[in-house]
Every structure is written in structure tokens, then in C-alpha cells.
Amino acid sequence: MQKFKLRKMSVITEEIYHEGGNSDAPVQRAAVMAIVSNPFAGRYEPDLQPAMDDLKPLGLEMTDRLIDALGGVDGIDGYGKGAITGAAGEIEHSAIWHVPGGYSMRERLGEAKAIVPSAMKVGGMGCRIDIPLGHINAAYVRSHFDAIEVGFPDGPRADEIVFILAMAKGGRVHARMGGLLVEDVKGQDGLR
């Protein structure tokens, strides 16, 4: 079992009322970030996959906090995830978040079918990242192609990783670029 000691957690929320025009209801977006120690910092570890199991409880806790920040599961129709590994680590250390982050959100949201969009990078303290968002049941819903920028001013330190989950209630305000409409989603294959 790897030790990912939690140093700090933060939840941010946004309500977007308009983008230059009138809006019926605000779009809500939220992200939860956790800074943890990186047990692989400064060395090469050939088998990183077991670490994904060690991070499952963190993924579930972060998901629950995110759902609470958005007022419950009802209406959540967008999600994404990401990670920033500190300078003593490697990009693959961010990739260990794919299963514990993505599957935690899918588990708590129920029948989410679409792949969870993801972004990852190696960066220094104060590094920020755009977490991509997509519709939870159909990847081709263009109105939900969006992102939320996040980061900590004091992390990640060289021997840390920042794990991030994000969710949304609604697509972009005033979305009008065509494509598959939310009301036409079949949700059978995660694409349409």
C-alpha cells in the first residue's frame, strides 16, 4: 500500500449567470482539489497500477464533497478530472488518478456512460490547470465542452501531487454551436 498523505483539500464553486446575454438559470460548476504526498517522487517505479487502489477512498471522498457543493446529484450532467505532479515526479504519476478519480464520479452519479475527460501535467508550485468538462452520458454533446481552471498557490511542492475532480450542472451559457442536443442523448454507448 502506497502512502498518499493528504496535506490540503479545497472546493471551489462557480455560478455563471450570463455571457453577454440573458440566461434562464445559472450554470453551476465546481471542482475539488487535494494535495497529497507523492511516494514515487525522485525515483522510477516500474509498476504504478497498484497505487490506483490506494487512491479509491480519496476519490470517493472528493466526489462526495463535490456533489455536496453542487447541492446534490440532481442536475449534474458534466464532469472531468485531472492532476498536477510536482517537479520531482513524472507525468505518469498523474495518470494514476484515472481510475480512482473517474470511477468514483461514475459510481456516485449512477448511470454515467461517457468517458471522463482528463488533463494532467508536471508543474511547480502555483501551477494551474484547465480541467476539461464533458457531458456525463454522451461525449458528442458540444454544449458541454468546457473547462474550469484550478490550482493551489502553495502546491504542488516537488514531492506532491494535486488530484482534481470537477462537475457541472449545465453546459456553456448561450451554447449555440450545434451538435448533439442534451434532449437527444440516448446514453447507450457514451458517445451519443
C-alpha positions in Angstrom: 0.0 0.0 0.0 1.4 3.4 -1.0 1.1 6.4 1.3 -0.5 9.4 -0.2 -0.6 11.7 2.8 -3.2 14.4 2.4 -1.9 17.9 3.1 -4.7 20.1 1.9 -8.2 20.0 0.2 -10.2 22.7 -1.3 -13.6 23.0 -3.1 -14.4 25.9 -5.4 -17.8 26.7 -6.9 -19.0 29.0 -9.7 -22.3 30.2 -10.8 -22.4 31.7 -14.3 -25.4 33.9 -14.9 -24.7 35.2 -18.4 -22.0 35.7 -21.1 -23.3 38.9 -22.5 -26.9 37.9 -23.0 -29.9 36.8 -20.8 -29.9 33.4 -19.2 -32.8 31.4 -17.8 -30.8 29.7 -15.0 -27.2 29.9 -13.9 -24.8 27.2 -14.9 -23.0 25.7 -11.8 -19.5 24.4 -11.9 -17.4 23.1 -9.1 -14.0 21.5 -8.5 -12.4 19.7 -5.6 -8.6 19.6 -5.3 -6.4 17.6 -2.9 -2.7 17.9 -2.4 -1.1 14.6 -1.4 2.5 13.4 -0.9 4.0 11.6 -3.9 5.5 8.3 -2.7 7.2 7.9 -6.1 8.9 11.4 -6.2 12.6 11.3 -7.1 12.7 7.7 -8.2 11.4 5.4 -11.0 8.7 2.9 -10.1 8.1 0.3 -12.8 4.6 -0.7 -11.5 2.3 2.1 -10.6 -1.0 0.4 -11.1 -1.4 -0.9 -7.5 -1.4 2.7 -6.4 -4.8 3.3 -8.1 -6.5 1.0 -5.5 -4.9 3.0 -2.7 -6.4 6.2 -4.0 -10.0 4.9 -4.3 -11.1 6.2 -0.8 -9.8 9.6 -1.7 -11.6 9.6 -5.0 -14.9 8.7 -3.2 -14.4 11.4 -0.5 -13.6 14.1 -3.1 -16.6 13.0 -5.2 -18.9 13.3 -2.2 -17.6 16.8 -1.4 -18.1 17.9 -4.9 -21.7 16.6 -5.1 -22.5 18.3 -1.8 -21.0 21.6 -3.1 -23.4 21.4 -6.1 -26.4 20.7 -3.9 -26.8 17.0 -4.7 -26.7 14.7 -7.7 -29.8 16.0 -9.4 -28.9 18.1 -12.4 -25.2 17.2 -12.6 -24.6 16.5 -16.2 -20.9 17.3 -16.8 -17.7 16.1 -15.3 -13.9 16.0 -15.7 -10.7 15.2 -13.8 -7.0 16.0 -13.7 -3.8 16.1 -11.8 -0.6 18.1 -11.4 2.5 16.2 -10.4 5.3 18.2 -8.7 8.7 18.6 -10.3 10.3 15.6 -8.6 7.7 13.3 -10.2 6.7 12.3 -13.7 3.6 12.7 -15.8 2.7 9.0 -15.2 2.2 9.8 -11.5 -0.7 12.0 -12.6 -2.1 9.1 -14.6 -2.7 7.0 -11.5 -5.8 9.2 -10.9 -7.7 7.9 -14.0 -9.4 5.0 -12.2 -9.9 6.3 -8.7 -11.0 9.7 -9.9 -13.1 8.8 -12.8 -14.7 5.7 -11.4 -15.6 7.4 -8.2 -17.6 10.0 -10.0 -19.3 7.5 -12.2 -20.2 5.3 -9.2 -21.8 8.2 -7.3 -23.6 9.6 -10.4 -25.2 6.3 -11.2 -25.5 5.6 -14.9 -22.9 7.9 -16.3 -21.8 6.4 -19.7 -19.3 8.8 -21.2 -15.6 8.7 -20.7 -14.4 11.3 -18.1 -12.3 13.9 -19.8 -8.9 14.3 -18.3 -5.9 16.6 -18.2 -2.5 16.1 -16.5 0.9 17.7 -16.3 4.0 18.2 -14.3 4.3 21.6 -12.8 5.8 23.7 -10.0 4.2 25.4 -7.0 1.3 27.7 -8.1 0.8 25.8 -11.3 -2.7 25.9 -12.7 -4.5 23.5 -15.0 -7.7 23.6 -17.1 -9.8 20.6 -16.2 -11.9 19.7 -19.3 -15.6 19.0 -18.8 -17.9 16.9 -20.9 -21.4 15.5 -20.7 -21.7 12.5 -18.4 -23.7 10.3 -20.9 -22.7 11.4 -24.4 -19.3 12.7 -25.4 -20.7 14.4 -28.6 -22.8 16.9 -26.7 -20.9 20.1 -27.8 -22.8 22.4 -25.4 -20.9 20.7 -22.5 -17.4 21.0 -24.0 -16.0 23.4 -21.3 -13.3 23.7 -18.7 -12.7 25.0 -15.2 -9.3 26.4 -14.3 -7.9 25.4 -10.9 -4.7 25.4 -8.8 -3.2 26.0 -5.4 -0.8 28.9 -4.7 1.2 26.7 -2.4 1.3 23.4 -4.4 2.3 21.1 -5.7 5.6 21.0 -3.9 8.2 19.0 -5.8 7.3 15.8 -3.9 3.5 16.2 -4.1 0.6 15.6 -6.5 -2.6 17.7 -6.8 -5.6 15.5 -7.7 -8.7 17.3 -9.1 -12.3 16.3 -9.9 -14.8 18.7 -11.5 -18.6 18.6 -12.2 -21.2 20.9 -13.7 -24.9 21.4 -13.8 -25.5 22.6 -17.3 -23.4 23.3 -20.4 -21.9 26.6 -21.5 -24.1 29.6 -21.1 -25.6 30.5 -24.5 -24.2 27.4 -26.2 -25.1 27.5 -29.9 -22.5 25.5 -31.8 -24.8 22.7 -32.9 -24.1 19.1 -32.5 -26.0 16.6 -30.4 -28.5 18.3 -28.1 -29.0 17.2 -24.5 -32.6 16.3 -25.1 -31.5 13.9 -27.9 -29.0 11.9 -25.8 -29.6 8.2 -25.9 -26.8 7.4 -23.4 -26.2 3.9 -24.7 -22.5 3.9 -25.7 -21.2 7.0 -24.1 -20.9 8.8 -27.4 -24.4 9.8 -28.4 
